[in-house]
């Protein structure tokens, strides 16, 4: 697909990002995604439609609620921008195909889960398990193969063992997220896991340098790092895996 056509996906991507913000705000609280309508998390004042336009409203309001002036977190525009970029990227990389639709759905789920884990330190079953079933079913329809369920199982098993060995650094939510990653990525889920775990070391080392031994009791959200690895593996996993295997053969 041409870059110009893929760029058109930015606008629906921003709208999807706005919906993902609703998901991230309400699912952890076990609230309906439909009712009541959008409202300020601080003063509960209803948000009118012109203050609910993705990205534009945030900058128009200078990141504050019109009613009470409470600051609106940067996570809201970050979610919208990330979703828009990833949706457009899926169309650019994979064209107007069924696989692009699966990939875009996968990316949107990763964005929502990352936002929730950053805020609440959880990976909700209400999102990750249905998403895994949807992605796995779609992949099997697109390409009937044992690669998808087998990769899901092995990725989850790998993180399950890691969680058992080091429970303070990883939770069962991350294990369930690995199911989703394997179902989508197949064999290149190994790339996603390696990148996710290596990238998580950086903030861990920073905390250790700043707080010493007490840093061991400070948890960091792991899902965003797994999401980062998953996105890189989605777009470049085959190339990275081939390059790595090529180095081993040489």
N, C-alpha and C positions, 0 to 999 in steps of 0.2 A: 504494500500500500504506500502511496506517495505521502511524504511528510505533511503536505497541505491537508489531505483528507484525514490523516491521523490527528492533526491539530484540531480538527473539528470535534474530536472526541473529548477535548479538554473541558468543554462546557457541560456536557452530561456527566463527565467525571467529577467536576466541581459539585454538581447536584448530588451525585452519589456520595461524595465526601460529606456533604451536609447531612445526609441520612445516616452515614456512619457515625457522625458526632452524636446523633440521637441514640443510636445503638450503644455507643460507648458510655453515654451518660445514664441510660435507663436500664440496660440489661443487668449490670451489677446490683442495682437496687430492686430488681425484679418488678419493674414497672412496665406498663403497656407501651408499645412503640407508637400507638395511635392516639390514645387519650390519656390525659388531657393534651391540648395543643402545646406548642413550644412556649416555655416560660423561663424567666430568669432564675437561675439556681439559687440566687441570694434573696431577692425580694419576692419571688414567685409571680411577678407581674407578667401578663401575657405578652409575647413578642409579636408585634404586628408584621405583616408580610414583607414590608419594605425594609424591616430590620433583620430579615431572615434570608436575605439573598447571599448565597455562598461567596465568601471572600470580600465582596464589595461592601456588604453591610459592616463587616468587622472594621475595615479601614475608615468607612464613613463615620462610624461611632467612636473611632480612635480606641477600639478595644475595650469599651466600657458600656455597661447597661444604660439605656436611655432613661430608665425610671429611677434607679437608685445610684447609678454611677459606679457600681461594683466592677472591678476589672474582669474582663473575659480572658481566660487563659490562652496563651499562644498555641496550645494544642489544637484549638478549633480551626484556625486557618491552616495549621500544619497538616492536619488530617485532610482537609479539603484539597490543598495543593498536592499532597502526596498521592491521594486517590486519583486526581486528574492526570498527573504525570504518568502514573503506572497504567491507567486505562489506555491513555494515548500510546504509551510505549508498547502495550500488548498488540494494539492494532498495527502499529508501525512494524513491529518485529514479525508478527504472525499473520498479518493480513486480515481480511474480513472472513474469518473461518470459525468453525466450531471450537477449535483449540484456543483461539484468541478469546472467545467468550469464557471458556473454562479458566484460562489464565487470568483474565480480568476479575472474575469472581474470586479466585484464589487470592489475588493481590488485595482486593477490598476486604476480605476476611482477615488477612494479615494486618492490615492497617487498623481495623477495629480492635482486634485482639491486642495489638501493641499499645494502642491508646489506653485500653482498659488495664493492662498489666502495669503500665507506668503510673497510673492513678491509683489503682486498687490492689496491685500485686496479686492478681488472679487471672487465670485463663478460663473463662466460663464454659462449662459443658454445654450450655444452651446455644453456644455459637459453634464451638470447635467440633463437636460430635456430629450435628446435622450437616455441617459444611463438609466434613470428611466423607460422609455417606454420599452427598451430592457429587463431590469431585470424583470419588471412586467410581460411582455409577456412570458418570459422564465419560471418564477415561476408558472404562470398559466398553462403552458403546462406541466410542471413537476408535479404540484400538484394543480389541479383546486380547488380553495378555495377562499372564501371572505376574508380570513385572510390577504392576501397580499395587495389588494387595501384598505381595511379598516385600516390596520396598517399605510399605506402610508398617508392616509387622516388624521388620528388622530395625527400622529407624526408631520405632517406639521401644523396642527391646533394648536397643543401645542406650537410650536416655533413661529407661527404667533402671538398668544396671548402674548408670551414673548416679541416679537419684538415691538408690540404695546405698551406694558407697559414700556419697556426699550429700545427705539429705538437706543440709543447710543451704546448699547452693542451687538446688533444683527441686521443683515440685512436680506432682503428678499432672498438673495442668500442662507443663512443658512436654511431658511424655505423650499426652493426648494430642498436643500440637504436632508432635513428630509423626503421628498417624496421618494427619492431614498433609504434611509435607511429603511423606513418602508416596501417598496416593496420587499427588499431583506431579511430583518430580521423578518418580521411578528411580533408576540407578543413580542419577545425579543428586539424589538427596544426600549422598555422602559428602558432596561438595558443600551443600548448604549447612550440614552439621559441623563440618570442620571450620568453615568461615564463621558460623555463629559462635562456636566455642572459643575460637581464637580472638574474635573481636570483643567478646565479653571479658577477656583477660585484661584489656586495657583499663577500663574503669576499676576493675578489681585491684590492679597494681596501684592505681592512683589512691584508692581508699587505704590500701595497706601502707603506702608511703606517708599519707597524711595522718592516719589514725593509729598506725601500729597494730598491735595484736587485737585491739578492740574492733578493728575493721572486719574481723571474722564473724562478728555478730551482726554486721550490717548487710542486709540483703539488697541485691540489685535485680530489677526486672530482667528476666532472661529472654522472654518472648520477643522483645524488639530485636535482639541480636539474632535469634533464630529466623525472624522475619527478614532481616537484612541478608542473611545467608541464603534464604529461600529465593529472594528476588534476584540476587546475583546468579544463583544456580539456574533459575528459570530462563534468564536471558543469555547466560554465558556458560552454563554448567557443562554442556557437551564439550565446548572448546577447552575449558579448564581441565576437565577430566582427561581428555585426549592428550593435552600438553603434559599433564602429570605422568600419565602412563608412558608417554614418549620418552620422558626423562629417565624413567625406570628402565626402559628397554635399552637405552643408549649406554 
